[in-house]
Amino acid sequence: MNRFWTFLLFIILIMGCCQKDSFSLFNGKDLNGWHVDVPEMDSIPQSINPFIIRDGMLVSLGTPQGHLITDSVFQNYRLEIEYRFPGIPGNCGVLVHASKPRALYKMFPKSIEVQMMHENAGDFWCIAEDIKTDNMIDRRGPEENWGITEGKERRIKNLTDGSEKPLGEWNSMIVECLKNEVKVWVNGDLVNYGYETTASSGQIALQAEGSEVEFRKLELIPITRLSISEE
């Protein structure tokens, strides 16, 4: 085999090693692959499931409040999301590295929340897990108030203003979890970057937190190969 064909085979093998096969976290028909954790449903028989499939979209109705959680655990991935608030502006979030259910306020699973709240998309919220960012005092408040439990400063503000689309339009959010780092983009803008997370794998969860939210894309791309310098 001459040098040209040897080199071409080498390139093909490298490309194959770096292949990233994406897949949707919902099938457009039902909640297969997910489970619901809504505390109100434990004690009130007439409570509805706030997570439904409608017109091929995954919809969080907002109430009763709780979480939709993947059955599977994920590590080293890029999550691509398209979402919107179809009615009034409101609150929601995607939780990464989720584990112990109802770890905070008997509602929120242990996790790092990537905020979707209108005009605050990309904030981090620490939920019994922690993450560091640059300029922590400016973005989280006085260090003596930091914490990951009830009553502590758990919010880390995002880096930008004006990255979200107007109410009713579709937003694109990318959440990249690689080792102990989390990066977030909203409509192409890098809006947050955190590192030294106290967890590097876990389930993924969506919130019902008072407002209706539609999701038309929840696509996960495994990061199957790290760069040579990280291996």
N, C-alpha and C positions, 0 to 999 in steps of 0.2 A: 504494500500500500504506500503510495507516494505521500509527500508531506502535505499536499493540499487536502487529500481525502482524510488523512489522519487529523488535520486541524479541524475540518468540517465535522467529523465524528465527535471530536472533543467538544465543540460548540453545541452540538445537539444534545450530548449527555449533560452538559451544564444547564442548558435550558430545561431539560427534563427534571433535573434536581430541584430547580427553582419554581416548578409548576405550582400554581395555586388554584385549586379547584373550589369554586364558590358554590354555595347552596343556600336556598331560602330557608329561614327558620319557621315559616308557616306555609301551608299548602294551598291557601285560598279557599278551603272547604270546611275545615274544622280545626280544633285546637290540639290535634295529635302532636305529641312531642313536648307539650306544655302541661303544667298543672296550676290550678288556681289556689291562692292562699288569701282568703278574704275573711277576717275574723268575725264579721257580722253573720256570715253564713253558718257559723258554728252553732249559734243559739237562736236565730230567727229563721224558721223554716221557709217563710215566704220571700226571703231575700233572693234577689236575682244575681246571676253571674254577670259582673260588669264587663266581661270580655267576650266579644262576639265576632263572628265573621259576617261582613255585610258587603255585598257587591264585590267579592274577591279581596276585600281589605280586612285587616285586623283592626278592630275598633275597641278602644277603652271608653266605656260610657262615663267613667269618672266616679260613679257611686253605685253601690257601697264601696268604700275605699279598700284597697288591698293590692295584691300583686299577681301577675301572671309570670310564672317561672319555668324556665326550660328544665326538662328532665335531665338533660346532659350537662356535663361539666366541660368547659372550654378553656384553652390556654393558647397564647400566641396567635392572635387573629386580628382581622380588620372587619368591623361591623359597619355595613353601609345601610343607612336608614333614610327613608323619605316619609315625612309626617306633616300633619297640619292640624290646627284647631279650626274645625269647620264653622263653629258658632262664635261664642264669646271667648275672649282670651283667657287662658287658664294655666293650669299646672300639670306637669307630668315629668317623667324621667325614665332613663334606662339605667339599670343597675348592673355593674360588672363585678366579677369575682364574688358573686353572691353565695352564701353558704347557710349559716344557721338562721332559720326563719324566726320572725318576730323578736329579733334581738334588740330592737330599739322601739320604745313606746308600745311594746306588744303588737307592733304592726310591721316594721321595716326589717327585712332580712339583712344580716351582716354583709356589707358590700361597700363599694364605692359608687355613688350615684353621679351620673352625668345628667345635669339638669336640662330639661326642655321647657321649663316655665317661660311663658311669653315675655320677651325682652331680657331674659336671663339665661338663654340657652348656652350651655358649655360650662357653667359653674360646676365645681366639684362639691359634693356633700359627703362627709365622712360618716359612715354608718357602722360603728364598731370595727371599722378598718381605717387605716390612715394612709395619707399620701402627702408628699412634699412638693412644693413648687418654688420657683424663684419669687422674690419679693413677698414672702409669706406675711410679714407684719402688715404691709399695705393692703394685702388682699384677704387676710383672715382676721386681722385685729391683733390686740396685744397678746403676746405669747403666753402669758400666764392664764389666759382664758381658753387656750386651745384644748381640744379634747375630742373624743369619739363617742361620747355617751350623752344622755339627756342633760340639757342645761349648759353644754359647752359650745364653744365656737367651732362649728363643724363645717361651715360654708367657706369655700375658697373661690373668690370671684373670678370670672373669666377675664380674658385679656382685651376684649374688643367691645365696642358699641356699634349697633347698626348692622350686624351680620345677618340678622333674621329677615325673612321676607314679610311683607304686610300680612296682617291677619287674614286667614282664609286661603292663602297661597301655600304651595308645597315647599317645605324646607328640606334640604339635604344635610344630614349629619353623618360624619364618619368618626368612629371610635376605634382607635388602634391600641390594642393591648399587647405589648411585647415585653416578655420577662417582667420586670418590676416597673415598667413605665406605661403611662396612659397618655395618648395624644388625642385631641378632639378638634375636628374641623366642622364649621357650620357654613354651608353655601360657599365652600372653597376657602374660607378664612380659617387659619389656625387660631382657635379661640382658647385653648388651654393645653398645658403640658405639665404632667406630674411624674414624679419618679420616687423610688424607694417605697413603693406600695408595700403594705404589710401582708398582701396576698397577691399571688400571680396567676391564679386560676380560680374557676368557680362557675356557677350558673349565671345565666343572663336573665334579668327580670324587667318587666314593664309595669308601670304604675297605673292604678286607678286612683286619682288624687283630686277629684272634684270637678274635672272638666272633660268633655268629650274630645278625644283625639283619634284621628284616623292614621293608620300606617299602611302605605301601599308597597313598601319595600322594607324587608329585614333580611339582608343578605350577608352571610358570613363567609369570609375568605380566610382559610387557615394560612398562617405563615409557617411554611413547612421547612424553611431553611434560613438560618441566620447568616449574616455576613461572615466572611472568612475571619475577620478580626475578632468576632464574638465567639467563635467556635473553640 
